[in-house]
């Protein structure tokens, strides 16, 4: 008998040891309980269950354990990027550093549409980042692109139709593409100048479907690119304030309160 169940099925008989007229025993005779023993059995079951009402079949989820799992998997996703740092990352930083135009972030696909971090990343160090609308890639978006620009594309699968559709005009303009992807052998990756692998072992979604760990990894990779550029360009607090003249960060960069 296992406890924790919400229903119990038992075969009972007033005389389990009784034989049939032809001398054969009852089919489940040895496994049956006597009906007379039922009251005692029910009392014993209720005692083990505390005598309370029937337990609901739906268990209340342990939200702390859910949160712990999310934090652990997303932290592992970021730490998993460290062994992937190689010359490609350095090339991406140099390409962005040498950009004479704008760094244009194309955020189609799950990685792109779930997070807007890269808008910040392309602005924090002075680059004029442009963020096309999700589902874009249309003529009005491509009109923003010019020679001298660099495109930073994000696509977890590397097979996002919207991104693949804008490759021909970007190629005609000679605009290089830096791709953050979870699939470095994808159709998109094969056509980009620099590919950064931001793949993760597992999404934090319990069904391993919703982009969670993968978006966190892409966000961290965007931070790494932006802050590497910030350091290389020697951005000072007053430069930061000039980029954020009316914001709290700008004021914090310029003023210190004496204590």
Backbone bond lengths (Angstrom), bond angles and torsions (degrees), N, CA, C in turn:
res aa  C-N    CA-C-N  psi(-1)  N-CA   C-N-CA  omega(-1)  CA-C   N-CA-C  phi
1 X - - - 1.458 - - 1.531 108.99 -
2 X 1.315 117.23 126.39 1.465 122.03 179.12 1.516 109.24 -108.08
3 X 1.329 117.07 133.18 1.456 120.86 179.41 1.521 109.55 -93.25
4 X 1.333 115.35 156.55 1.455 121.08 -175.78 1.515 111.11 108.09
5 X 1.331 118.27 -6.66 1.461 121.58 177.44 1.524 108.85 -83.58
6 X 1.318 116.26 160.56 1.457 121.39 -178.66 1.517 112.66 -109.02
7 X 1.306 117.90 -3.41 1.465 120.69 177.94 1.524 107.86 -150.47
8 X 1.302 114.80 153.71 1.467 119.98 -177.09 1.528 108.31 -138.80
9 X 1.330 115.66 126.99 1.465 121.12 177.60 1.523 108.49 -110.13
10 X 1.339 116.32 126.81 1.471 120.22 -178.74 1.518 109.40 -136.00
11 X 1.323 116.49 144.97 1.457 121.76 172.49 1.533 108.36 -97.41
12 X 1.314 115.65 126.30 1.465 120.59 -176.63 1.530 109.79 -130.35
13 X 1.280 114.60 157.18 1.465 120.15 -179.98 1.521 107.88 -153.36
14 X 1.322 115.09 150.81 1.465 117.27 179.64 1.522 112.20 -68.53
15 X 1.343 115.77 -24.44 1.461 119.27 178.22 1.530 108.92 -147.49
16 X 1.356 118.05 81.38 1.468 120.90 -176.18 1.526 113.72 -59.89
17 X 1.341 115.88 -23.14 1.467 118.31 -177.29 1.527 113.13 -86.99
18 X 1.322 115.91 -0.76 1.459 119.55 -177.05 1.525 109.82 -68.91
19 X 1.310 115.85 146.18 1.462 121.33 177.05 1.517 109.75 -103.58
20 X 1.311 115.19 157.13 1.455 121.31 177.65 1.530 109.82 -75.63
21 X 1.352 117.14 165.99 1.473 120.11 -179.39 1.516 113.77 -54.81
22 X 1.336 116.92 -30.19 1.471 118.49 -178.97 1.525 112.06 -86.82
23 X 1.342 116.39 5.69 1.450 119.66 176.73 1.520 114.66 94.37
24 X 1.351 116.63 -8.45 1.466 118.83 179.55 1.530 109.77 -78.94
25 X 1.360 118.44 147.61 1.466 120.65 177.09 1.525 110.05 -75.20
26 X 1.325 116.28 164.78 1.471 120.31 173.54 1.530 109.01 -60.08
27 X 1.331 115.59 147.83 1.470 119.55 -172.41 1.524 112.63 -56.22
28 X 1.332 118.29 -42.66 1.465 121.70 180.00 1.515 111.00 -115.59
29 X 1.326 115.71 26.89 1.450 119.88 -176.20 1.513 114.90 -49.81
30 X 1.328 118.77 -50.25 1.470 120.17 -177.72 1.527 113.46 -63.35
31 X 1.347 116.65 -22.23 1.468 119.97 -177.02 1.522 113.00 -99.44
32 X 1.330 116.76 -1.85 1.459 120.16 -178.35 1.529 111.30 -86.14
33 X 1.323 114.07 155.50 1.460 121.03 172.96 1.523 108.91 -105.68
34 X 1.310 115.37 153.07 1.457 119.06 175.41 1.523 109.71 -74.49
35 X 1.311 115.56 139.99 1.459 120.19 178.63 1.520 110.47 -58.60
36 X 1.320 117.04 -35.33 1.460 120.45 -179.89 1.525 112.54 -61.84
37 X 1.343 116.19 -22.71 1.463 119.63 -179.12 1.528 113.20 -86.42
38 X 1.342 116.55 -5.16 1.464 119.87 -174.98 1.533 112.93 -62.66
39 X 1.340 120.46 -47.99 1.474 119.25 -179.58 1.530 112.33 -56.23
40 X 1.329 117.69 -44.21 1.463 120.15 179.97 1.526 111.08 -63.21
41 X 1.342 116.97 -40.85 1.461 121.08 179.96 1.528 110.80 -63.48
42 X 1.331 117.00 -43.37 1.466 120.06 -179.38 1.524 111.12 -64.50
43 X 1.345 116.19 -39.72 1.462 118.63 177.83 1.530 110.72 -62.32
44 X 1.306 116.55 -40.56 1.467 120.63 -179.91 1.530 111.39 -65.54
45 X 1.334 116.23 -41.09 1.466 119.85 178.49 1.521 110.95 -63.75
46 X 1.332 117.09 -43.50 1.455 120.41 179.82 1.528 110.98 -65.49
47 X 1.329 116.78 -33.55 1.456 119.50 178.56 1.532 110.46 -64.44
48 X 1.322 116.95 -41.53 1.449 120.62 179.48 1.525 112.19 -69.31
49 X 1.325 116.16 -26.13 1.457 119.96 179.70 1.527 111.66 -95.17
50 X 1.307 117.56 7.99 1.448 120.91 177.09 1.507 113.92 79.63
51 X 1.294 117.26 7.22 1.454 119.90 178.49 1.513 114.42 71.25
52 X 1.324 117.21 9.58 1.460 120.60 -177.32 1.504 112.29 -83.45
53 X 1.321 116.72 -177.16 1.468 121.72 179.41 1.519 110.10 -69.97
54 X 1.320 117.60 163.53 1.467 120.87 178.21 1.522 111.13 -55.52
55 X 1.313 115.19 141.02 1.454 121.15 -179.75 1.524 109.73 -79.57
56 X 1.322 116.33 135.78 1.457 120.54 179.12 1.516 110.21 -65.45
57 X 1.329 115.62 145.16 1.466 120.02 179.10 1.525 111.37 -69.16
58 X 1.343 117.18 -22.74 1.454 121.11 -179.37 1.529 109.47 -91.77
59 X 1.310 116.62 118.74 1.445 121.04 179.79 1.528 110.03 -87.22
60 X 1.309 116.24 142.32 1.454 120.60 175.85 1.520 108.77 -72.68
61 X 1.333 118.37 123.47 1.463 119.49 -177.48 1.526 110.98 -67.10
62 X 1.311 116.02 148.10 1.461 122.62 176.30 1.525 107.08 -84.85
63 X 1.330 116.33 97.32 1.467 120.12 -173.20 1.522 111.90 -66.31
64 X 1.317 117.73 -28.57 1.455 119.15 177.59 1.518 111.10 -66.50
65 X 1.323 116.49 -41.07 1.460 119.62 179.03 1.525 110.58 -66.39
66 X 1.345 116.04 -36.16 1.459 119.33 176.92 1.526 109.86 -62.23
67 X 1.337 116.02 -46.33 1.467 120.15 -179.94 1.525 111.01 -63.36
68 X 1.332 117.01 -41.93 1.464 120.55 178.96 1.524 110.91 -59.76
69 X 1.329 115.91 -41.02 1.461 119.85 -179.65 1.526 110.66 -64.94
70 X 1.335 116.67 -42.19 1.466 120.54 178.72 1.527 110.28 -62.09
71 X 1.341 116.66 -47.83 1.464 119.54 -179.74 1.524 111.37 -60.63
72 X 1.320 116.36 -41.96 1.462 119.96 -177.52 1.523 110.94 -65.64
73 X 1.342 116.99 -48.38 1.458 119.86 -176.70 1.528 111.55 -66.99
74 X 1.330 117.51 -37.95 1.459 119.09 -179.30 1.530 110.78 -73.71
75 X 1.334 116.57 -33.85 1.468 118.93 174.76 1.526 110.36 -65.48
76 X 1.333 116.87 -41.74 1.458 120.55 177.63 1.528 111.35 -63.55
77 X 1.339 116.40 -34.32 1.460 120.04 178.71 1.525 110.81 -63.42
78 X 1.330 116.66 -41.15 1.470 119.86 178.97 1.522 110.50 -69.84
79 X 1.325 117.31 -46.69 1.464 119.75 -179.67 1.525 111.53 -62.83
80 X 1.337 116.54 -28.56 1.455 120.30 178.78 1.517 113.46 -68.15
81 X 1.344 117.57 -13.34 1.460 120.65 178.11 1.527 112.05 -78.71
82 X 1.329 116.91 -22.98 1.467 119.60 -174.79 1.533 111.93 -60.74
83 X 1.349 120.09 -47.47 1.473 118.73 179.24 1.528 113.31 -64.91
84 X 1.336 117.56 -15.35 1.463 120.59 -178.19 1.524 112.35 -89.26
85 X 1.339 117.24 -5.43 1.461 119.66 177.85 1.519 109.53 -67.55
86 X 1.327 115.84 122.32 1.461 119.82 -179.74 1.520 109.00 -150.05
87 X 1.305 115.89 -161.88 1.467 120.63 -176.55 1.520 112.25 -62.39
88 X 1.328 117.69 -24.18 1.460 119.39 179.83 1.523 111.44 -65.11
89 X 1.324 116.17 -38.13 1.466 119.09 177.46 1.522 109.91 -64.05
90 X 1.321 116.98 -43.37 1.459 120.92 179.20 1.529 110.74 -61.94
91 X 1.340 116.38 -40.57 1.465 120.14 178.30 1.521 111.05 -64.72
92 X 1.333 116.46 -38.37 1.463 120.11 178.72 1.522 110.75 -63.74
93 X 1.330 116.86 -43.62 1.461 120.53 179.00 1.528 110.37 -62.32
94 X 1.324 117.30 -44.63 1.466 120.38 -179.89 1.520 111.70 -64.62
95 X 1.335 116.78 -38.07 1.462 119.87 178.56 1.525 110.54 -64.38
96 X 1.318 116.73 -44.07 1.462 120.60 179.02 1.524 110.53 -67.69
97 X 1.310 116.51 -37.96 1.469 120.37 -179.91 1.527 111.10 -64.42
98 X 1.318 116.32 -37.62 1.457 120.15 -178.05 1.514 114.02 -86.61
99 X 1.329 117.52 3.53 1.467 120.91 -178.54 1.530 110.04 -64.11
100 X 1.328 115.91 123.69 1.463 120.69 179.55 1.524 112.29 -90.66
101 X 1.330 115.67 -10.94 1.468 119.50 179.57 1.515 110.96 -111.11
102 X 1.316 115.07 -123.47 1.454 121.24 -178.56 1.526 110.19 -116.59
103 X 1.331 114.66 151.98 1.458 120.47 170.73 1.522 106.37 -93.26
104 X 1.318 115.69 114.44 1.461 120.99 -175.51 1.522 108.69 -104.57
105 X 1.314 116.02 120.81 1.463 121.08 -178.73 1.517 109.05 -94.81
106 X 1.311 115.01 118.48 1.464 120.72 175.43 1.523 107.37 -101.81
107 X 1.332 117.16 112.14 1.465 120.66 -171.11 1.521 112.03 -113.37
108 X 1.311 118.12 39.88 1.456 120.64 174.73 1.524 109.55 -72.56
109 X 1.312 116.12 160.99 1.461 119.48 179.02 1.515 111.25 86.20
110 X 1.338 116.68 176.83 1.453 121.13 -172.26 1.516 112.84 -66.09
111 X 1.326 117.92 -43.21 1.466 118.99 179.64 1.513 109.63 -60.41
112 X 1.337 115.98 -43.27 1.455 118.49 -174.51 1.505 114.40 -72.58
113 X 1.314 118.19 -43.65 1.454 119.94 -173.12 1.510 112.82 -77.39
114 X 1.318 118.50 -17.56 1.455 119.97 -178.27 1.516 113.27 -86.00
115 X 1.311 118.09 -21.26 1.462 119.60 -177.04 1.524 109.98 -133.56
116 X 1.318 117.14 144.71 1.461 121.01 178.42 1.513 111.19 -114.84
117 X 1.315 117.21 17.92 1.457 121.72 -177.06 1.515 111.92 -57.32
118 X 1.322 117.91 -36.19 1.453 118.98 -172.02 1.518 112.31 -70.44
119 X 1.331 117.62 -17.03 1.464 119.14 171.55 1.533 107.95 -61.03
120 X 1.335 116.95 -43.81 1.443 120.99 178.06 1.514 110.78 -66.60
121 X 1.329 116.31 -41.96 1.454 120.23 -174.43 1.525 112.24 -61.78
122 X 1.326 117.50 -35.08 1.454 119.14 -177.23 1.517 111.47 -85.81
123 X 1.336 118.13 -6.20 1.450 120.22 -179.19 1.527 112.58 -106.39
124 X 1.319 116.96 -26.37 1.449 119.97 -170.19 1.517 112.89 -63.42
125 X 1.343 117.40 -29.72 1.459 118.55 -177.03 1.520 112.32 -105.94
126 X 1.315 117.71 12.06 1.452 120.40 173.64 1.503 115.20 103.53
127 X 1.318 119.32 -11.20 1.458 120.33 176.53 1.519 110.02 -66.55
128 X 1.314 115.93 145.31 1.462 120.31 178.37 1.518 109.22 -88.38
129 X 1.307 116.96 87.22 1.456 120.76 -177.63 1.514 111.47 -78.96
130 X 1.305 116.75 141.65 1.465 122.89 176.82 1.508 107.52 -122.32
131 X 1.301 116.72 133.26 1.459 120.73 -175.80 1.520 109.58 -118.26
132 X 1.333 119.90 96.53 1.459 121.39 177.26 1.511 111.38 -59.07
133 X 1.321 115.28 151.96 1.462 120.22 -178.68 1.516 110.81 -67.16
134 X 1.340 117.86 144.94 1.459 119.94 175.09 1.517 110.94 -56.56
135 X 1.323 115.59 141.40 1.455 118.80 -178.07 1.513 111.51 79.46
136 X 1.339 116.67 8.26 1.460 121.17 -177.08 1.507 111.42 -83.94
137 X 1.356 115.29 -131.24 1.453 118.33 -173.77 1.502 109.95 81.22
138 X 1.332 116.94 11.21 1.461 120.43 -179.59 1.517 108.72 -87.54
139 X 1.303 116.20 -179.13 1.456 120.28 -173.96 1.513 111.92 -61.28
140 X 1.349 117.36 -36.86 1.459 118.06 -177.79 1.523 111.30 -67.56
141 X 1.341 118.02 -29.09 1.457 120.72 176.51 1.524 110.49 -75.81
142 X 1.320 116.75 -43.50 1.458 120.31 -178.32 1.517 111.90 -66.55
143 X 1.330 117.08 -21.89 1.456 120.32 176.98 1.510 112.54 -65.47
144 X 1.334 117.32 -17.21 1.465 120.86 177.44 1.518 112.25 -76.20
145 X 1.334 116.52 -20.55 1.466 120.69 -171.43 1.525 110.44 -88.56
146 X 1.320 115.47 138.63 1.467 120.69 178.92 1.516 108.87 -141.57
147 X 1.316 115.03 164.61 1.457 119.50 175.80 1.534 109.10 -58.38
148 X 1.308 115.14 141.77 1.457 119.49 -177.11 1.514 112.99 97.46
149 X 1.343 116.77 -14.81 1.462 120.49 176.99 1.530 110.16 -80.76
150 X 1.328 115.43 164.49 1.459 122.72 171.67 1.519 107.23 -129.12
151 X 1.327 116.88 135.39 1.462 121.36 178.52 1.524 109.52 -101.22
152 X 1.314 115.63 129.07 1.462 122.10 172.28 1.520 106.62 -105.48
153 X 1.325 117.03 109.04 1.463 121.86 -175.27 1.522 110.28 -105.66
154 X 1.334 115.15 146.57 1.459 121.42 179.01 1.519 109.00 -128.22
155 X 1.317 116.50 122.89 1.463 121.37 177.41 1.519 108.12 -155.53
156 X 1.302 116.95 116.97 1.460 120.39 -177.61 1.527 111.41 -65.10
157 X 1.333 116.16 -46.86 1.463 119.99 -178.04 1.518 112.85 -78.94
158 X 1.328 116.24 -27.40 1.456 119.54 -174.37 1.512 113.06 73.21
159 X 1.322 115.34 11.38 1.473 120.54 179.46 1.525 110.99 -124.49
160 X 1.328 117.10 18.10 1.466 121.48 -177.35 1.523 110.45 -64.40
161 X 1.322 116.76 120.95 1.465 121.13 -175.20 1.520 112.30 -59.10
162 X 1.344 117.08 -40.83 1.457 120.10 -176.38 1.527 111.84 -62.79
163 X 1.334 116.24 -36.72 1.462 119.28 179.59 1.528 110.51 -74.98
164 X 1.322 116.29 -42.70 1.466 119.36 178.40 1.526 111.44 -59.84
165 X 1.340 116.05 -33.19 1.466 119.98 -176.86 1.524 112.71 -68.10
166 X 1.338 118.11 -27.48 1.466 119.07 -177.33 1.528 112.56 -93.82
167 X 1.335 117.31 -0.66 1.459 119.20 -179.85 1.532 113.41 -62.40
168 X 1.349 119.92 -46.49 1.477 118.74 -178.08 1.528 114.20 -55.59
169 X 1.352 119.34 -49.36 1.472 116.99 178.69 1.526 113.46 -65.59
170 X 1.325 118.12 -31.71 1.459 119.87 176.91 1.521 110.57 -67.02
171 X 1.330 115.42 -39.43 1.463 119.37 178.34 1.527 110.74 -64.62
172 X 1.347 116.55 -39.15 1.467 119.71 -179.97 1.531 110.87 -63.56
173 X 1.327 116.07 -34.17 1.462 120.59 179.12 1.528 112.27 -80.17
174 X 1.324 116.15 -11.30 1.453 119.27 -177.94 1.524 112.89 72.26
175 X 1.338 116.70 29.40 1.463 121.05 -178.78 1.528 109.02 -88.34
176 X 1.319 118.76 120.16 1.464 120.76 179.47 1.524 111.26 -72.77
177 X 1.330 115.59 152.42 1.465 121.36 -177.16 1.521 109.24 -124.38
178 X 1.325 115.57 128.92 1.465 122.69 170.35 1.525 106.20 -103.59
179 X 1.313 117.39 123.36 1.462 121.81 -174.67 1.521 111.17 -112.44
180 X 1.332 115.82 128.84 1.470 122.23 168.27 1.517 106.59 -101.20
181 X 1.330 117.44 118.18 1.458 119.66 -173.56 1.525 111.19 -147.03
182 X 1.320 114.40 155.56 1.450 120.72 173.40 1.510 112.34 -92.08
183 X 1.344 116.77 -0.39 1.458 121.37 -177.98 1.532 109.44 -135.09
184 X 1.324 118.36 83.59 1.468 121.21 -174.75 1.520 114.95 -69.70
185 X 1.339 118.44 -2.77 1.467 120.17 176.47 1.530 110.89 -109.78
186 X 1.316 117.56 15.53 1.461 122.46 -174.91 1.529 111.56 -75.20
187 X 1.335 114.66 172.94 1.472 120.98 177.51 1.516 110.88 -60.55
188 X 1.320 117.14 -41.02 1.457 121.26 -179.85 1.525 111.19 -67.95
189 X 1.329 116.40 -42.86 1.463 120.15 -178.41 1.522 111.91 -60.65
190 X 1.319 116.63 -35.63 1.473 120.35 -177.65 1.523 112.23 -67.70
191 X 1.335 117.40 -15.45 1.458 120.23 -176.18 1.531 112.96 -111.74
192 X 1.336 116.87 6.08 1.461 120.36 -179.76 1.525 110.49 -103.58
193 X 1.326 115.24 149.73 1.464 119.99 -177.73 1.533 111.82 -69.17
194 X 1.327 116.80 -41.13 1.463 120.90 -179.34 1.525 108.37 -133.23
195 X 1.327 116.50 130.85 1.465 122.15 -178.73 1.526 108.57 -120.99
196 X 1.334 115.80 123.64 1.462 121.56 176.09 1.518 108.73 -107.63
197 X 1.317 115.04 122.74 1.462 121.88 -177.35 1.529 109.38 -80.97
198 X 1.348 116.70 112.56 1.472 121.36 177.36 1.528 109.62 -118.08
199 X 1.326 116.43 30.99 1.461 120.79 -178.79 1.523 110.67 -67.09
200 X 1.327 116.16 153.17 1.467 122.08 179.83 1.520 108.91 -126.27
201 X 1.326 115.27 156.81 1.464 119.94 -179.20 1.508 112.07 -74.75
202 X 1.346 116.60 -33.11 1.465 119.79 -174.19 1.519 109.53 -159.35
203 X 1.332 115.78 138.57 1.457 119.95 172.90 1.527 109.00 -75.65
204 X 1.324 116.57 152.01 1.464 119.98 177.29 1.516 111.69 -74.06
205 X 1.320 117.37 -16.36 1.467 121.79 175.02 1.530 108.98 -58.62
206 X 1.340 118.40 131.37 1.472 119.68 -177.50 1.517 113.37 -60.67
207 X 1.335 117.32 -21.59 1.459 120.70 176.80 1.518 111.98 -94.25
208 X 1.345 116.25 -0.15 1.463 122.32 -178.46 1.526 111.22 58.95
209 X 1.336 115.63 37.38 1.457 120.93 -177.72 1.529 112.31 -119.81
210 X 1.331 117.20 -57.49 1.466 120.46 -175.54 1.524 110.52 -64.21
211 X 1.335 117.97 132.43 1.463 120.41 179.60 1.531 110.56 -63.41
212 X 1.292 116.77 115.07 1.466 122.66 -178.92 1.520 109.06 -135.87
213 X 1.308 117.49 -70.43 1.466 120.48 176.64 1.527 111.02 -60.81
214 X 1.324 117.15 -37.67 1.463 120.48 -177.46 1.524 111.58 -68.31
215 X 1.337 117.56 -38.33 1.464 119.41 178.26 1.515 110.92 -70.30
216 X 1.334 116.39 -35.28 1.469 119.71 177.06 1.523 110.32 -64.40
217 X 1.330 117.31 -42.35 1.460 120.90 179.00 1.529 111.03 -63.31
218 X 1.322 117.12 -42.12 1.462 120.66 179.32 1.525 110.87 -65.70
219 X 1.336 115.90 -38.73 1.454 120.66 178.33 1.527 110.27 -62.28
220 X 1.326 117.12 -44.89 1.465 121.11 179.77 1.527 111.07 -64.95
221 X 1.326 116.81 -38.53 1.464 119.96 178.27 1.521 110.86 -64.73
222 X 1.348 116.42 -38.70 1.462 119.76 175.86 1.513 111.87 -63.49
223 X 1.343 116.60 -40.07 1.459 120.61 176.03 1.521 110.55 -60.87
224 X 1.332 116.27 -43.47 1.461 120.32 -177.69 1.530 110.91 -62.06
225 X 1.328 117.18 -42.16 1.468 120.61 177.94 1.520 110.81 -62.83
226 X 1.353 116.28 -47.52 1.459 120.39 -175.87 1.526 111.62 -64.94
227 X 1.330 116.70 -42.46 1.458 119.04 -176.24 1.522 112.16 -75.77
228 X 1.335 116.96 -27.78 1.461 119.04 172.56 1.526 109.92 -65.27
229 X 1.337 116.89 -41.67 1.466 121.12 176.87 1.519 110.52 -64.56
230 X 1.310 116.88 -41.90 1.467 121.46 179.85 1.526 110.09 -57.19
231 X 1.334 116.12 -45.00 1.460 119.88 -178.23 1.523 111.46 -69.20
232 X 1.337 117.02 -42.27 1.456 120.41 -178.86 1.525 111.99 -64.71
233 X 1.324 116.31 -33.73 1.463 120.40 -178.83 1.525 112.33 -85.54
234 X 1.335 117.14 -4.65 1.457 119.93 177.85 1.511 112.99 62.67
235 X 1.312 116.94 41.22 1.457 120.40 -179.44 1.526 110.28 -62.48
236 X 1.337 116.22 129.18 1.458 122.01 -179.24 1.534 110.10 -103.27
237 X 1.328 116.88 164.62 1.472 119.01 179.15 1.518 113.10 -55.84
238 X 1.342 117.50 -38.96 1.464 119.38 -179.55 1.529 111.63 -68.41
239 X 1.351 116.53 -31.27 1.468 119.14 174.84 1.518 110.04 -66.84
240 X 1.311 115.05 -40.96 1.463 120.19 178.67 1.517 109.86 -61.77
241 X 1.317 117.20 -43.05 1.455 120.89 179.85 1.520 111.41 -63.31
242 X 1.338 116.73 -34.89 1.462 119.67 179.31 1.526 111.26 -66.06
243 X 1.352 115.80 -30.94 1.465 120.07 178.93 1.522 111.89 -80.49
244 X 1.320 117.05 -20.89 1.468 122.12 -178.97 1.531 108.46 -130.63
245 X 1.332 117.80 63.16 1.476 120.16 -170.06 1.522 114.59 -65.75
246 X 1.315 118.40 -29.50 1.458 120.04 -175.63 1.525 113.11 -108.19
247 X 1.308 116.29 0.00 1.455 119.65 -176.04 1.521 113.05 -91.25
248 X 1.327 114.73 165.18 1.466 120.61 178.12 1.516 111.18 -62.25
249 X 1.342 116.43 -37.39 1.461 119.34 -179.48 1.519 111.19 -63.75
250 X 1.321 116.82 -38.33 1.456 120.15 178.19 1.511 111.87 -63.22
251 X 1.318 116.98 -43.63 1.462 120.90 178.20 1.522 110.95 -64.97
252 X 1.309 116.56 -40.02 1.473 119.69 179.64 1.518 110.96 -64.60
253 X 1.341 115.99 -32.83 1.468 119.60 -179.03 1.523 112.02 -71.28
254 X 1.333 116.99 -26.68 1.457 120.07 -174.90 1.516 114.77 -98.61
255 X 1.330 116.00 -31.85 1.459 119.57 -171.92 1.504 112.01 -114.99
256 X 1.323 115.21 142.52 1.458 122.62 174.27 1.529 107.65 -127.63
257 X 1.308 116.71 136.48 1.461 121.02 179.65 1.506 108.84 -94.14
258 X 1.327 116.69 122.53 1.456 121.26 179.54 1.518 110.20 -73.05
259 X 1.323 116.55 141.11 1.474 121.10 178.89 1.514 110.40 -118.47
